[in-house]
Amino acid sequence: MTESKSMILGCAGKSLTPEEIRFYSDERPWGFILFARNVSETEQIRDLVASMRDCVGRP
């Protein structure tokens, strides 16, 4: 496992694109930031955050 990079990233929409998943998996940012464009319902937010954590290898 490689070290996380000193960056915080956001995504374009309410779910991750395949390109975002590949990029986040390669770059392993410290964290993510969510904006209004990224959120709608509780379950959708939960799924998005789980996807973000999965692609950087965090539980």
N, C-alpha and C positions, 0 to 999 in steps of 0.2 A: 504494500500500500504506500502510495506517495503522499507527501505532505500537501496540505491545503495551501492554495495561493492566497495572498493578501488582497482579496477582492470580494465584493458583494455584487451579485448580479440579479437582474430581473428577467422576466420572460415576456413574450409578445402578447399572449392571450390567456385564456382560462385553462389551458392544458399545454403540456410541453410538446413541441414539434420533434420529429426524429432528429433534426439538425441540432436543436437545443440540447437534447439528451446526449448526443455524441459530444458536443462542445463541453457541457458541464462535466461529463464523465472524464474527459481528457484534462480539463483545467482545474477541477476540484476546488471551487471557490470556498472561501470561509463561510459564506452565507448567501441568502437570497432576500430580496425585498419584494413585497407584493404591492401593487397599485390597484386603483379602482378597476382598471381594465382586466385585472386578473381574478376578480372575485364576484360571485353571484350568490351561491347558497352554501350553507355549512358543509354539506357532503362534498360539493365540488372543491371547496377550499381544502378540505381534509385530503382529498385525492391528489390535488396539485402538490401540496406539501409532501405527501408520501412519495410522489414521483420524483420530486426534487431531492429528497433524502436518499432514495434508492440509487439515483444516478451518480451520487457522490460517495456512496458506500457508508452512509450513516443510518443507524437504526431509528 
